């Protein structure tokens, strides 16, 4: 048959000018008093502790981590 097709993919880094947001509630992760931010032990995504509790684990599609407890230094 036909010869195999070779695809070349390129990626580039893009700086984001906006503040990081919680993947569950979409609120900003910084600048809020009395709000605990943690990172998922499965995928490393930062999120609100309260959102992780309400959701029963990491809300990132495909992660599946039930526990995310590592607190981020502020």
C-alpha positions in Angstrom: 0.0 0.0 0.0 0.8 3.6 0.6 4.0 4.6 2.4 3.5 5.6 6.1 2.7 9.2 6.9 5.1 11.0 9.2 3.7 13.9 11.3 5.9 16.4 13.0 4.3 18.2 16.0 5.6 21.3 17.6 4.7 22.8 21.0 5.6 26.1 22.5 5.2 27.6 25.9 2.7 30.3 26.4 2.7 32.7 29.4 -0.7 33.2 31.0 -1.4 36.7 32.4 -4.3 35.6 34.5 -4.3 34.2 38.0 -4.6 30.5 38.5 -8.2 29.2 39.1 -9.6 26.3 40.9 -10.7 23.6 38.5 -13.9 22.9 40.5 -15.4 26.4 41.3 -13.3 28.5 38.8 -12.5 31.1 41.5 -9.0 32.5 41.8 -6.6 30.5 44.0 -4.7 33.4 45.4 -5.7 36.7 47.1 -8.5 35.3 49.3 -8.4 35.4 53.0 -9.1 32.2 55.0 -9.0 30.0 51.9 -6.9 26.9 51.9 -5.2 25.8 48.6 -3.9 22.3 48.1 -2.3 20.4 45.3 -3.6 17.0 44.1 -1.3 14.2 45.0 -2.2 12.5 41.7 -1.8 15.2 39.1 -0.4 18.2 41.0 -3.2 20.5 40.1 -3.8 23.3 42.7 -7.3 23.6 44.0 -9.3 24.8 47.0 -9.3 22.4 49.9 -13.1 23.0 50.4 -13.8 22.3 46.7 -11.8 19.0 46.9 -13.8 18.0 49.9 -17.2 18.9 48.3 -16.3 17.0 45.1 -14.9 14.0 46.9 -11.5 14.3 45.2 -9.7 15.9 42.4 -12.1 17.5 39.7 -9.6 17.2 36.9 -10.9 14.9 34.2 -9.0 11.6 34.1 -7.1 12.2 37.3 -9.3 10.1 39.7 -7.3 10.9 42.8 -9.7 10.6 45.8 -7.4 12.5 48.1 -5.5 15.8 47.7 -4.0 17.0 50.9 -0.6 18.5 50.3 -1.0 22.2 51.3 0.7 24.8 49.2 3.0 27.3 50.9 1.6 30.8 50.9 
